[in-house]
Amino acid sequence: MRFSDALGRQFELPAPPRRIISLVPSMTEWLFSVGAGERVVAVTDYCVEPAAAIAHLPRVRGTKNPDRAAIISLQPDLVIAEQEENRERDVRALSEAGINVYVTAIRSVADAVKQLAALAAVLDVTPAAAPMLAAMEAAIAVPPPPTRRVLALIWRDPWMAVGQATYAGDVLRLSGGINVAAELPGRYPRATLAEFLAFDPEVILLPSEPYPFSERDLPAFAEVTGRCRLAFCDGMALTWPGPRTVTALTTFRHLLEDAL
């Protein structure tokens, strides 16, 4: 079987992979959701779901510093990586060591549907993946009109936000949001908080990850209290494509509809 990943990198497999290592937390969750979990032989330190199912699995360090030697020693048939999450040098090194590395590059919900369908074919789990993918397609078929100016912050010190050409930014768009940080260059632009607030957002989302925003961060927004809504939200819902997508779209649509 010959396949191409999202970057157009081609590789061959004699049969559907039976030993899989996931270097992407969201992909780890997706693998278990489509019935391929029993084939996963290792995950990263940041893979947290499904918690009970992966508790016993070996860890191969983080997404940005995977233990290549450990990965190679586990003799996987396939390693799953993401262009945004993982470093090109690690993908290249594993490939040069004879490991098949399948790289996704999900920048929108439509990308997620297309690329997860392609990966499902590689894994021979298309029937199991089909209902989820159909639900995702239905959820994005008729997006609501843009109604709320939204700023979704993902870090502080320095302040960073969800920008253009990102899965999270597309979730906001499909939820009726106008992503104000998309006016800045870069996929995750950095700016001072004052510069972000100058775009006059109506809603500021404070996700639980990658930076764990909490009430201790609220004093920083004192100047906009009363003229925009501050909303803590689930960071995984905002950034993890797969089993969470449909519920995330419903959740954020309701949040924006009720914002003011």
MARLO-426910 format. One record per residue (C-alpha): residue number from 1; residue in three letters; x, y, z. Coordinates in nm, 3 decimals, padded with zeros to 5 digits. Each point is the difference from the previous one (the first is absolute). Example, Ala and Ser with C-alpha at 12.3 -4.5 7.8 and 13.67 -1.06 7.14 Angstrom:
REM residues 2
- resi, resn, east, north, up
- 1, ALA, 01.230, -00.450, 00.780
- 2, SER, 00.137, 00.344, -00.066
END
This chain:
REM residues 260
- resi, resn, east, north, up
- 1, MET, 00.000, 00.000, 00.000
- 2, ARG, 00.136, 00.340, -00.101
- 3, PHE, -00.115, 00.310, 00.183
- 4, SER, 00.073, 00.371, 00.016
- 5, ASP, -00.026, 00.208, 00.316
- 6, ALA, -00.124, 00.359, 00.021
- 7, LEU, 00.341, 00.130, -00.109
- 8, GLY, 00.004, -00.222, -00.309
- 9, ARG, 00.265, -00.231, 00.145
- 10, GLN, -00.046, -00.348, -00.143
- 11, PHE, 00.059, -00.330, 00.172
- 12, GLU, -00.099, -00.363, -00.034
- 13, LEU, -00.147, -00.243, 00.251
- 14, PRO, -00.034, -00.375, -00.059
- 15, ALA, -00.315, -00.002, 00.216
- 16, PRO, -00.195, 00.233, 00.231
- 17, PRO, 00.235, 00.103, 00.284
- 18, ARG, -00.024, -00.206, 00.317
- 19, ARG, 00.252, 00.194, 00.212
- 20, ILE, -00.073, 00.373, 00.015
- 21, ILE, 00.170, 00.279, 00.193
- 22, SER, -00.188, 00.328, 00.029
- 23, LEU, 00.195, 00.322, 00.047
- 24, VAL, -00.319, 00.209, -00.002
- 25, PRO, -00.235, 00.013, 00.302
- 26, SER, -00.313, 00.059, -00.208
- 27, MET, 00.091, -00.284, -00.236
- 28, THR, 00.049, -00.234, 00.295
- 29, GLU, -00.358, 00.067, 00.107
- 30, TRP, -00.125, -00.041, -00.357
- 31, LEU, 00.178, -00.335, -00.044
- 32, PHE, -00.185, -00.144, 00.297
- 33, SER, -00.330, 00.150, -00.115
- 34, VAL, 00.019, -00.190, -00.333
- 35, GLY, 00.099, -00.333, 00.151
- 36, ALA, 00.373, 00.014, -00.070
- 37, GLY, 00.100, 00.050, 00.361
- 38, GLU, 00.117, -00.357, 00.056
- 39, ARG, 00.266, 00.059, -00.265
- 40, VAL, 00.151, 00.304, 00.176
- 41, VAL, 00.330, -00.103, 00.162
- 42, ALA, 00.123, 00.339, 00.129
- 43, VAL, -00.108, 00.363, 00.038
- 44, THR, 00.148, 00.332, 00.109
- 45, ASP, 00.010, 00.143, 00.350
- 46, TYR, -00.272, 00.244, -00.108
- 47, CYS, -00.246, -00.266, -00.116
- 48, VAL, -00.266, -00.002, 00.272
- 49, GLU, -00.310, -00.148, -00.160
- 50, PRO, -00.149, -00.254, 00.021
- 51, ALA, 00.164, 00.002, 00.342
- 52, ALA, -00.080, -00.355, 00.116
- 53, ALA, 00.081, -00.159, -00.335
- 54, ILE, 00.346, 00.157, -00.033
- 55, ALA, 00.105, -00.015, 00.364
- 56, HIS, 00.213, -00.312, -00.057
- 57, LEU, 00.165, 00.109, -00.324
- 58, PRO, 00.368, 00.096, -00.026
- 59, ARG, 00.069, 00.373, -00.031
- 60, VAL, 00.250, 00.135, -00.253
- 61, ARG, 00.042, 00.351, 00.148
- 62, GLY, -00.162, 00.310, -00.146
- 63, THR, -00.128, 00.105, -00.339
- 64, LYS, 00.297, 00.233, -00.054
- 65, ASN, 00.269, -00.230, 00.142
- 66, PRO, -00.102, -00.361, -00.068
- 67, ASP, 00.238, -00.276, 00.103
- 68, ARG, 00.095, -00.118, -00.347
- 69, ALA, 00.205, -00.293, 00.128
- 70, ALA, -00.293, -00.126, 00.206
- 71, ILE, -00.235, 00.038, -00.296
- 72, ILE, 00.232, -00.197, -00.228
- 73, SER, 00.047, -00.273, 00.262
- 74, LEU, -00.377, -00.054, 00.016
- 75, GLN, 00.004, -00.091, -00.373
- 76, PRO, -00.321, 00.178, -00.099
- 77, ASP, -00.165, -00.061, -00.335
- 78, LEU, -00.114, 00.361, 00.002
- 79, VAL, 00.068, 00.320, 00.195
- 80, ILE, -00.265, 00.272, -00.018
- 81, ALA, 00.117, 00.361, 00.017
- 82, GLU, -00.148, 00.346, -00.064
- 83, GLN, 00.177, 00.276, -00.186
- 84, GLU, -00.100, 00.255, 00.264
- 85, GLU, 00.072, -00.217, 00.305
- 86, ASN, 00.321, -00.177, -00.099
- 87, ARG, 00.338, 00.108, -00.131
- 88, GLU, 00.108, -00.064, -00.358
- 89, ARG, 00.341, -00.118, 00.120
- 90, ASP, -00.157, -00.279, 00.209
- 91, VAL, -00.220, -00.113, -00.289
- 92, ARG, 00.302, -00.001, -00.230
- 93, ALA, 00.219, -00.191, 00.246
- 94, LEU, -00.262, -00.269, 00.059
- 95, SER, -00.062, -00.034, -00.374
- 96, GLU, 00.372, -00.035, -00.065
- 97, ALA, 00.005, -00.276, 00.263
- 98, GLY, -00.252, -00.195, -00.208
- 99, ILE, -00.311, 00.095, 00.200
- 100, ASN, -00.319, 00.086, -00.188
- 101, VAL, -00.115, 00.342, 00.127
- 102, TYR, -00.344, 00.123, -00.106
- 103, VAL, -00.028, 00.378, 00.040
- 104, THR, -00.330, 00.185, 00.016
- 105, ALA, -00.033, 00.374, -00.057
- 106, ILE, -00.343, 00.097, 00.128
- 107, ARG, -00.073, 00.371, -00.039
- 108, SER, -00.381, -00.009, -00.011
- 109, VAL, -00.293, -00.221, 00.089
- 110, ALA, -00.033, -00.095, -00.367
- 111, ASP, 00.367, -00.104, 00.009
- 112, ALA, -00.078, -00.218, 00.300
- 113, VAL, -00.278, -00.181, -00.185
- 114, LYS, 00.214, -00.060, -00.308
- 115, GLN, 00.319, -00.098, 00.177
- 116, LEU, -00.161, -00.222, 00.264
- 117, ALA, -00.183, -00.181, -00.280
- 118, ALA, 00.332, -00.055, -00.178
- 119, LEU, 00.166, -00.126, 00.317
- 120, ALA, -00.296, -00.228, 00.071
- 121, ALA, 00.060, -00.162, -00.339
- 122, VAL, 00.366, -00.057, 00.086
- 123, LEU, -00.102, -00.164, 00.327
- 124, ASP, -00.286, -00.195, -00.161
- 125, VAL, -00.256, 00.147, 00.240
- 126, THR, -00.212, 00.192, -00.252
- 127, PRO, -00.336, -00.153, 00.110
- 128, ALA, 00.069, 00.084, 00.365
- 129, ALA, 00.110, 00.355, -00.083
- 130, ALA, -00.285, 00.074, -00.241
- 131, PRO, -00.274, 00.104, 00.251
- 132, MET, 00.225, 00.252, 00.171
- 133, LEU, 00.116, 00.146, -00.330
- 134, ALA, -00.357, 00.021, -00.129
- 135, ALA, -00.105, 00.185, 00.316
- 136, MET, 00.290, 00.243, -00.045
- 137, GLU, -00.099, 00.065, -00.363
- 138, ALA, -00.360, 00.062, 00.101
- 139, ALA, 00.106, 00.237, 00.278
- 140, ILE, 00.193, 00.225, -00.239
- 141, ALA, -00.240, -00.018, -00.295
- 142, VAL, -00.190, 00.320, 00.091
- 143, PRO, 00.210, 00.220, 00.229
- 144, PRO, -00.175, 00.287, 00.181
- 145, PRO, 00.064, 00.354, -00.122
- 146, PRO, 00.286, 00.185, 00.171
- 147, THR, -00.144, 00.184, 00.298
- 148, ARG, 00.261, 00.048, 00.274
- 149, ARG, 00.352, 00.142, 00.000
- 150, VAL, 00.209, -00.259, 00.185
- 151, LEU, 00.350, -00.007, 00.144
- 152, ALA, 00.122, -00.347, 00.099
- 153, LEU, 00.317, 00.027, 00.206
- 154, ILE, 00.226, -00.304, 00.040
- 155, TRP, 00.296, 00.136, 00.201
- 156, ARG, 00.125, 00.285, 00.213
- 157, ASP, 00.356, 00.125, 00.058
- 158, PRO, 00.000, 00.049, -00.295
- 159, TRP, -00.364, 00.040, -00.090
- 160, MET, -00.094, -00.220, -00.296
- 161, ALA, -00.330, -00.061, -00.175
- 162, VAL, -00.161, -00.231, -00.253
- 163, GLY, 00.066, 00.152, -00.342
- 164, GLN, -00.063, -00.076, -00.363
- 165, ALA, 00.016, -00.341, -00.172
- 166, THR, -00.049, -00.199, 00.321
- 167, TYR, -00.243, -00.272, 00.100
- 168, ALA, -00.102, 00.199, 00.308
- 169, GLY, -00.056, 00.311, -00.210
- 170, ASP, -00.225, -00.199, -00.232
- 171, VAL, -00.197, -00.133, 00.297
- 172, LEU, -00.063, 00.362, 00.099
- 173, ARG, -00.105, 00.091, -00.355
- 174, LEU, -00.237, -00.296, -00.022
- 175, SER, -00.145, 00.105, 00.335
- 176, GLY, -00.089, 00.347, -00.124
- 177, GLY, 00.313, 00.172, 00.125
- 178, ILE, 00.208, 00.270, -00.166
- 179, ASN, 00.355, -00.074, 00.111
- 180, VAL, 00.151, 00.343, 00.060
- 181, ALA, 00.356, -00.137, 00.039
- 182, ALA, -00.015, -00.128, -00.360
- 183, GLU, 00.070, 00.358, -00.101
- 184, LEU, 00.353, -00.041, 00.133
- 185, PRO, 00.271, -00.191, -00.191
- 186, GLY, 00.076, -00.357, 00.100
- 187, ARG, -00.204, -00.299, 00.103
- 188, TYR, 00.049, 00.069, 00.371
- 189, PRO, 00.083, 00.371, 00.016
- 190, ARG, 00.176, 00.159, 00.295
- 191, ALA, -00.085, 00.348, 00.121
- 192, THR, -00.046, 00.194, 00.318
- 193, LEU, -00.336, -00.047, 00.167
- 194, ALA, -00.078, 00.365, -00.073
- 195, GLU, 00.064, -00.061, -00.371
- 196, PHE, -00.234, -00.300, 00.001
- 197, LEU, -00.269, 00.192, 00.188
- 198, ALA, 00.026, 00.287, -00.250
- 199, PHE, -00.182, -00.225, -00.248
- 200, ASP, -00.306, 00.047, 00.223
- 201, PRO, -00.107, -00.362, 00.055
- 202, GLU, -00.350, -00.065, 00.130
- 203, VAL, 00.104, -00.338, 00.143
- 204, ILE, 00.338, -00.101, 00.140
- 205, LEU, 00.051, -00.375, 00.030
- 206, LEU, 00.240, -00.123, 00.269
- 207, PRO, 00.067, -00.370, -00.070
- 208, SER, 00.122, -00.259, 00.248
- 209, GLU, 00.296, -00.089, -00.224
- 210, PRO, 00.270, 00.037, -00.118
- 211, TYR, 00.021, 00.278, 00.260
- 212, PRO, -00.236, -00.083, 00.288
- 213, PHE, -00.190, 00.327, 00.036
- 214, SER, -00.183, 00.040, 00.330
- 215, GLU, -00.148, 00.268, 00.226
- 216, ARG, 00.349, 00.112, 00.098
- 217, ASP, 00.035, 00.142, -00.353
- 218, LEU, -00.315, 00.214, 00.017
- 219, PRO, 00.163, 00.314, 00.144
- 220, ALA, 00.188, 00.043, -00.327
- 221, PHE, -00.334, 00.067, -00.171
- 222, ALA, -00.130, 00.260, 00.245
- 223, GLU, -00.016, 00.272, -00.266
- 224, VAL, -00.245, -00.196, -00.217
- 225, THR, -00.219, -00.136, 00.278
- 226, GLY, -00.356, 00.104, -00.074
- 227, ARG, 00.046, 00.057, -00.373
- 228, CYS, 00.084, -00.354, -00.110
- 229, ARG, -00.059, -00.349, 00.130
- 230, LEU, 00.285, -00.202, 00.148
- 231, ALA, -00.070, -00.372, -00.039
- 232, PHE, 00.211, -00.287, 00.127
- 233, CYS, -00.023, -00.293, -00.240
- 234, ASP, 00.127, -00.352, -00.059
- 235, GLY, 00.328, 00.026, -00.188
- 236, MET, -00.028, -00.352, -00.135
- 237, ALA, -00.343, 00.077, -00.145
- 238, LEU, 00.149, 00.298, -00.180
- 239, THR, 00.314, -00.167, -00.136
- 240, TRP, -00.051, -00.378, -00.023
- 241, PRO, -00.151, -00.125, -00.327
- 242, GLY, -00.187, -00.330, 00.007
- 243, PRO, -00.247, -00.129, 00.258
- 244, ARG, -00.035, 00.345, 00.159
- 245, THR, -00.071, 00.199, -00.317
- 246, VAL, -00.379, -00.022, -00.028
- 247, THR, -00.060, 00.070, 00.370
- 248, ALA, 00.254, 00.283, -00.013
- 249, LEU, -00.182, 00.171, -00.286
- 250, THR, -00.330, -00.023, 00.186
- 251, THR, 00.157, 00.129, 00.321
- 252, PHE, 00.174, 00.298, -00.157
- 253, ARG, -00.303, 00.090, -00.210
- 254, HIS, -00.213, 00.018, 00.314
- 255, LEU, 00.271, 00.193, 00.182
- 256, LEU, 00.020, 00.264, -00.273
- 257, GLU, -00.378, 00.022, -00.043
- 258, ASP, -00.039, 00.066, 00.373
- 259, ALA, 00.306, 00.224, 00.025
- 260, LEU, -00.171, 00.336, 00.033
END
